[in-house]
Amino acid sequence: MHSDTELEYLVDTLHNIDILPDAMMPSEFDGLVAGVLLCPEPISPKDWVPMVLGSPEDLMELDAIEAQVILDVLLAHYNRVAENFIAKATPYEAMIAFEDEDEPLWEQWVAGFSTIINCKPEAFEQYATAEKGHAAEAFGGVKMLIDYAYGELDLPDEDLLAIDNTAPDLIPSIVVHMHLWLEQFAAPNGPLADLAWDEVMMPLRRKTRH
């Protein structure tokens, strides 16, 4: 789905703290992308791009040409995931960061996904009440991972350890089952056409004037 070069380019872009001090981590952004694509309601990139890149003040200070390059990198990653959802050319793989070889930081991916759930909670509740397939079970799984990531699961230590160990393998299964349910209704968020940086900034500029 992504080449090593494409992933390195994304990592370098979001890790550039001199330009984007408050940007999401790459794995967090990848989780957000999955959340957007699995949301049962449309979400404009004009809404989610600022969530990825940081505060409105930081975005206002970006050089327009440099900002367009950053936006193109984000949209390219988004479109690769979206197109693979449609074509099913390769199994879904979450972009999970590692602190070392044995410690996947899957919580970052979950944090990005939860950002979109928090934006559209009523839309995502459709999964909880889904009767076909394994959508309800899958959504329950992602909510469990979110609760774990934010320290809100009251379970014995051995159960928490089991969740931590299985989460990286559970995430792709969750995504696949949620998408299988969603595609019955024509997923509202798919690949995007080119987007100009000025289009992203227009809503932010309006907000800062009021």
Helices and strands as residue ranges (DSSP letters): H 4-14, H 26-38, H 45-53, H 56-60, H 64-87, E 98-100, E 103-104, H 106-119, H 121-128, H 135-149, H 157-182, G 183-185, H 197-209
